[in-house]
Amino acid sequence: MPYPRSIDSLWSGATLVTMKEGQYQLIENGVIAVDQGKIVWIGKREALPDISAQAHHHFEGGIITPGFIDCHTHLVFGGDRSAEFEMRLNGMSYAQIAAQGGGIISTVRHTREADEEELLHSARQRLQHLLHEGVTTVEIKSGYGLDIDNEIKMLRVIRKLGEILPVEVYATCLATHAVPPEFNGDSDRWVEVVCEQLLPRVAQEKLADAVDAFCEHLAFSPAQTEKVFSAARTLGMPVKLHAEQLSALAGSSLAAQYQALSADHLEYATDTDAQAMAAANTVAVLLPGAFYLLREKQQPPVAAFRKYGVPMAVASDVNPGTSPALSLRLMLNMACTLFGLTPEEALAGVTLHAAQALGIRESHGSLECGKVANFVHWPVARPAELVYWLGGQLPCTVIYQGEKRDSIF
């Protein structure tokens, strides 16, 4: 693409891990030219054209990656469920905990009781941990309000987070996360409310960028999920799906029929599901944090995803019940050690493929001309180190929309 002769900034002195086409595609001694928040030139220093920059930032070695993208989170919620975590470890079953008012209904109760400021404050604290590890884009779902007013409240908080913090926030309406307690198990009636009342309001007020559902035997059936997808399509909203986490219901194949951006979890996805997702270019979002905390044994079919060319993203799934994970970099390690991804696949999973899972691959997720200048400098020798280290925080310099992001604590 043509580049201006006078630009805002040059960034040099490190090896560029471009992640173009989902691969490292390293550029040693690379330079990134940035103007008006976009990458306008990238390449080896010796090939740098005659460009005048207002600022030149030089690193002494290290690597530069695209900004990390956490494409599946539930960051906004009230309360926590650490007490339930302890109960489970002491031998109490999920059913017993739920009978005592625990489980997702506990989070719904606390979320409903909290006002917008309380939810914003707690979610901001959690999100800041992700930002310190190089996250420049994040998706956040509703789903703990489970009535019209509280789902709207959650979505407003999600939008507000993107206004007050230096991070791009994508909001997803997950009203079909569970059946509200006051509906007494009448899931059909709740689906009707979501489709006929909630989603039209969400679309009208532009509170969400996508619609999600939990297709599972303990949540919503494929037929109910299809009603939600159909309503979303009528409103012009893309869809994604929690699918095949606990059982095989062909939810991911259904998602593919609706050209879903992603199908997420997927431990019980089949070869047929993988083929359908590949044909629809639907991303498989892997969530090793929930797999780990629930001590699951069934792994997602990574070999089938590779075989059919299904893009694989990796996300934190931050939530109070099954993945209280505040480190996306730890999820990189878990995706490799638990699911068998290579470090290159894992890194693609939080950059280019995560961008695709949000529908923003054309503008995010790799270091290429024309894309948003979100990138991170890491003082490490090779990309695998980002996956290798457990715990702690690797120091990093985050460039967000072309500007160095200051401390956010």
C-alpha positions in Angstrom: 0.0 0.0 0.0 1.2 3.6 -0.5 2.8 5.2 2.5 3.1 8.8 3.6 6.6 10.4 3.6 5.9 12.0 6.9 4.5 9.8 9.7 3.9 9.8 13.4 6.4 7.1 14.6 8.9 4.4 13.8 9.4 1.4 16.1 12.6 -0.6 15.6 15.3 -2.7 17.2 13.4 -6.0 17.7 12.4 -9.1 15.8 8.9 -8.8 14.5 6.6 -11.8 15.0 4.1 -10.8 12.4 1.7 -13.7 12.7 0.7 -13.2 9.1 -1.4 -16.1 7.9 -1.2 -17.5 11.5 2.5 -18.2 11.4 5.4 -16.5 13.1 6.9 -15.2 9.8 9.7 -13.4 11.7 11.4 -10.2 10.5 14.7 -9.8 12.2 15.9 -6.3 12.9 12.5 -5.1 11.8 10.8 -1.7 11.7 7.2 -0.7 12.0 6.0 2.6 10.6 2.9 4.0 12.2 0.7 6.9 11.1 -2.7 7.9 12.5 -3.0 4.7 14.5 -2.3 2.4 11.5 0.7 0.4 10.3 1.8 2.0 7.1 5.0 0.2 6.4 6.7 -2.9 7.9 10.0 -4.7 7.0 13.7 -5.1 7.6 15.6 -2.0 8.7 17.8 -2.0 5.7 14.8 -1.8 3.4 13.3 1.2 5.2 12.2 3.8 2.6 12.8 7.5 2.9 10.3 8.3 5.7 10.3 11.2 8.1 8.9 10.3 11.5 8.0 12.7 14.4 9.2 10.1 16.9 11.6 7.1 16.6 11.3 4.4 19.3 14.2 1.9 19.4 14.3 -1.3 21.4 17.5 -3.1 22.3 16.5 -6.5 21.1 13.5 -8.6 22.1 10.4 -9.4 20.0 7.3 -7.5 18.9 4.0 -9.4 18.6 0.6 -8.2 17.6 -1.5 -7.1 20.6 -3.2 -10.0 22.3 -6.9 -10.5 21.8 -9.0 -12.3 24.4 -12.0 -13.3 22.4 -14.1 -15.0 25.0 -14.6 -13.6 28.5 -17.4 -13.1 31.1 -15.6 -10.2 32.9 -18.7 -8.4 34.2 -20.4 -10.1 37.2 -21.3 -9.6 40.8 -19.8 -11.5 43.7 -17.5 -14.5 43.3 -17.8 -18.2 43.8 -14.5 -19.0 45.6 -16.6 -20.6 48.5 -18.1 -23.0 45.9 -14.7 -23.9 44.6 -13.7 -24.9 48.1 -16.9 -26.9 48.6 -16.2 -28.9 45.4 -12.7 -29.6 46.5 -14.2 -30.9 49.8 -16.4 -33.3 48.0 -19.7 -31.5 47.5 -21.3 -32.1 44.1 -22.4 -29.3 41.7 -26.1 -30.4 42.3 -25.7 -30.1 46.0 -24.2 -26.6 45.7 -27.0 -25.6 43.3 -29.6 -26.9 45.8 -28.1 -24.5 48.4 -28.6 -21.6 46.1 -25.1 -21.7 44.5 -24.0 -22.1 40.9 -24.8 -19.7 38.2 -27.9 -18.5 40.0 -25.7 -17.3 42.8 -23.8 -15.1 40.3 -27.1 -13.9 38.8 -28.4 -12.9 42.3 -25.2 -10.9 43.0 -25.1 -9.3 39.6 -28.7 -8.2 39.9 -28.0 -6.7 43.3 -25.0 -4.7 42.1 -25.5 -1.3 40.4 -23.6 -0.3 37.3 -20.8 1.5 39.2 -20.2 -1.6 41.4 -20.1 -3.9 38.3 -17.8 -1.4 36.5 -15.4 -1.2 39.4 -15.0 -5.0 39.8 -14.8 -5.7 36.1 -12.2 -3.0 35.6 -9.9 -4.5 38.3 -10.1 -7.9 36.5 -9.6 -6.5 33.1 -6.5 -4.5 34.2 -4.7 -7.8 34.8 -5.3 -8.9 31.2 -4.1 -5.5 29.9 -0.8 -5.8 31.8 -0.1 -9.0 29.8 -0.4 -7.3 26.4 -4.2 -7.6 25.7 -5.3 -4.8 23.4 -8.7 -6.2 22.4 -11.2 -8.1 24.5 -14.7 -9.6 24.1 -17.0 -9.5 27.1 -20.4 -11.3 27.4 -23.5 -10.6 29.3 -25.5 -13.5 30.7 -25.6 -13.1 34.4 -28.6 -10.7 34.4 -31.1 -13.0 32.9 -33.9 -10.5 32.7 -34.2 -7.6 30.3 -33.2 -4.8 32.7 -30.2 -6.5 34.1 -28.9 -7.8 30.8 -29.1 -4.2 29.5 -27.3 -3.1 32.6 -24.5 -5.6 32.0 -24.1 -4.5 28.3 -23.9 -0.9 29.3 -21.1 -1.7 31.8 -19.3 -3.6 29.0 -19.6 -0.6 26.7 -18.4 1.7 29.5 -15.2 -0.4 30.0 -14.2 0.3 26.4 -14.7 4.1 27.0 -12.6 4.4 30.2 -9.7 2.0 29.5 -7.2 1.9 26.6 -8.5 -1.4 25.1 -11.0 -2.2 22.3 -14.0 -3.9 23.9 -16.5 -6.0 21.9 -19.8 -6.8 23.6 -21.7 -10.0 23.2 -25.3 -10.6 24.4 -25.5 -14.0 26.1 -29.0 -13.8 27.5 -29.5 -17.5 26.7 -26.8 -18.5 29.2 -29.2 -20.1 31.6 -32.9 -20.2 32.4 -33.8 -17.3 34.8 -34.9 -18.6 38.3 -38.3 -17.0 38.1 -39.1 -18.9 34.9 -39.3 -22.2 36.8 -37.4 -24.1 34.2 -39.6 -22.8 31.3 -36.8 -22.3 28.9 -39.1 -21.9 25.9 -40.7 -18.9 27.5 -37.3 -17.2 28.2 -36.2 -17.8 24.6 -39.3 -16.1 23.4 -38.6 -13.1 25.7 -35.0 -12.9 24.4 -36.0 -13.1 20.8 -39.0 -10.8 20.8 -38.1 -8.3 23.5 -34.5 -8.2 24.5 -32.6 -8.6 21.3 -34.6 -6.0 19.4 -33.8 -3.5 22.2 -30.1 -4.5 22.3 -29.9 -4.0 18.5 -31.7 -0.7 18.6 -29.5 0.7 21.3 -26.4 -0.8 19.7 -25.3 -2.4 22.9 -23.8 -5.6 21.5 -21.7 -6.6 18.6 -22.8 -10.3 18.5 -25.2 -12.7 20.0 -24.2 -15.9 21.9 -26.1 -18.9 23.4 -25.2 -21.9 25.6 -26.3 -25.0 23.7 -26.1 -27.9 26.1 -28.4 -30.4 27.8 -28.4 -28.4 31.0 -29.1 -25.1 29.2 -30.7 -24.7 25.7 -31.5 -27.2 23.0 -30.3 -26.9 19.4 -33.9 -26.0 18.4 -34.0 -23.2 20.9 -30.6 -22.0 19.9 -31.7 -21.9 16.3 -34.6 -19.5 17.3 -32.1 -17.2 18.9 -29.8 -17.3 15.9 -32.7 -16.6 13.6 -33.7 -13.6 15.6 -30.1 -12.3 15.6 -29.9 -12.8 11.9 -33.1 -10.8 11.3 -31.6 -8.0 13.4 -28.3 -8.1 11.4 -26.2 -9.3 14.3 -23.5 -12.0 13.9 -23.7 -15.1 16.2 -21.4 -17.4 18.2 -22.0 -20.3 20.4 -21.0 -22.2 23.6 -21.0 -25.7 22.1 -20.0 -29.2 22.9 -18.5 -28.4 26.3 -20.3 -31.3 28.1 -21.9 -33.4 25.4 -22.3 -33.8 21.7 -25.4 -32.0 20.4 -24.0 -30.9 17.1 -24.3 -27.3 18.3 -21.1 -26.4 16.4 -22.5 -27.7 13.2 -25.6 -25.6 13.8 -23.4 -22.6 14.4 -21.7 -23.2 11.1 -25.0 -23.3 9.3 -25.5 -19.7 10.5 -22.0 -18.7 9.6 -21.2 -18.1 13.2 -18.0 -16.2 14.0 -17.0 -18.9 16.4 -18.0 -22.0 18.3 -16.4 -22.2 21.8 -15.3 -24.9 24.2 -15.8 -27.9 21.8 -14.5 -30.7 23.9 -17.2 -33.1 22.5 -17.1 -31.8 18.9 -17.0 -34.5 16.3 -15.3 -34.9 12.9 -18.5 -33.9 11.2 -18.6 -30.7 13.3 -15.1 -29.9 12.3 -15.9 -30.3 8.6 -18.9 -28.0 9.0 -17.0 -25.3 10.8 -14.2 -25.4 8.2 -16.7 -25.0 5.4 -18.2 -22.0 7.2 -14.9 -20.5 8.3 -16.1 -20.6 11.8 -13.3 -20.3 14.4 -12.9 -23.0 17.1 -12.3 -21.1 20.4 -10.5 -23.3 22.9 -10.9 -22.5 26.6 -8.3 -24.5 28.6 -9.0 -22.7 31.8 -12.5 -24.2 32.2 -11.2 -27.6 31.1 -8.5 -27.4 33.9 -10.7 -26.1 36.7 -13.5 -28.6 36.0 -10.8 -31.4 35.7 -12.3 -32.6 32.5 -10.9 -35.6 30.5 -12.4 -35.1 27.1 -10.2 -32.9 25.0 -11.3 -30.8 22.0 -10.5 -32.6 18.7 -7.5 -30.5 17.8 -6.3 -33.1 15.2 -9.6 -32.8 13.4 -9.4 -29.0 13.4 -5.9 -29.2 11.9 -7.0 -31.8 9.4 -9.9 -29.7 8.0 -8.2 -26.3 8.5 -10.4 -24.9 11.2 -8.8 -21.8 12.7 -8.2 -22.3 16.5 -8.3 -19.4 18.9 -7.4 -19.5 22.6 -9.2 -17.4 25.3 -9.3 -16.9 29.0 -13.0 -17.5 29.5 -12.8 -15.3 32.6 -15.8 -16.2 34.7 -16.6 -16.7 38.4 -17.7 -20.4 38.2 -15.4 -22.4 35.9 -12.5 -20.2 34.8 -11.4 -17.5 37.2 -8.4 -16.9 35.0 -6.7 -13.5 35.0 -3.8 -14.4 32.7 -4.2 -15.0 29.0 -0.5 -15.9 28.8 -1.2 -18.8 31.2 -3.9 -19.9 28.8 -1.3 -20.1 26.1 0.7 -22.6 28.2 -2.4 -24.6 29.0 -3.5 -24.8 25.4 -0.1 -26.4 24.6 0.3 -28.6 27.7 -3.4 -29.7 27.9 -4.6 -29.6 24.3 -1.4 -30.2 22.4 -1.2 -27.0 20.5 2.2 -25.8 19.3 3.5 -22.5 20.6 3.0 -21.0 17.1 -0.6 -22.3 17.1 -1.2 -20.9 20.5 0.1 -17.5 19.7 -2.0 -17.4 16.5 -4.9 -18.3 18.8 -4.6 -15.0 20.7 -3.8 -12.9 17.7 -4.9 -13.5 14.1 -7.4 -16.3 14.9 -8.8 -14.5 17.9 -9.4 -11.5 15.6 -11.3 -13.7 13.2 -13.4 -15.0 16.1 -14.5 -11.3 16.6 -15.0 -10.6 12.9 -12.0 -8.2 12.8 -9.3 -10.2 11.0 -9.1 -7.6 8.2 -8.0 -4.9 10.7 -6.4 -6.7 13.7 -4.4 -9.8 14.7 -1.2 -9.5 12.7 1.5 -7.0 11.9 0.6 -6.0 8.4 0.2 -2.7 6.5 -3.2 -1.2 6.9 -4.0 -2.8 10.2 -4.5 -1.1 13.5 -1.2 -0.4 15.3 -1.8 -2.6 18.3 1.4 -4.4 19.2 3.6 -5.4 22.2 7.3 -5.5 22.8 8.6 -8.3 24.9 12.2 -8.5 26.2 12.5 -12.2 25.3 14.6 -14.1 22.7 11.9 -16.1 21.0 8.1 -16.3 20.7 7.9 -19.6 22.6 9.0 -17.9 25.8 5.6 -16.2 25.9 4.1 -19.7 26.2 6.9 -21.2 28.3 7.0 -19.1 31.5 4.5 -19.9 34.2 3.3 -17.3 36.6 4.6 -13.8 37.2 4.4 -11.0 34.7 6.8 -10.7 31.8 7.6 -7.0 31.4 6.2 -5.6 28.2 5.7 -2.4 26.4 2.2 -2.1 24.9 1.5 0.1 21.8 -2.2 0.8 21.5 -3.5 2.4 18.4 0.0 3.7 17.6 0.7 5.2 21.1 2.6 3.7 24.0 0.0 2.7 26.6 0.8 4.1 30.0 0.4 2.1 33.3 -3.3 1.4 33.8 -3.1 0.7 37.5 
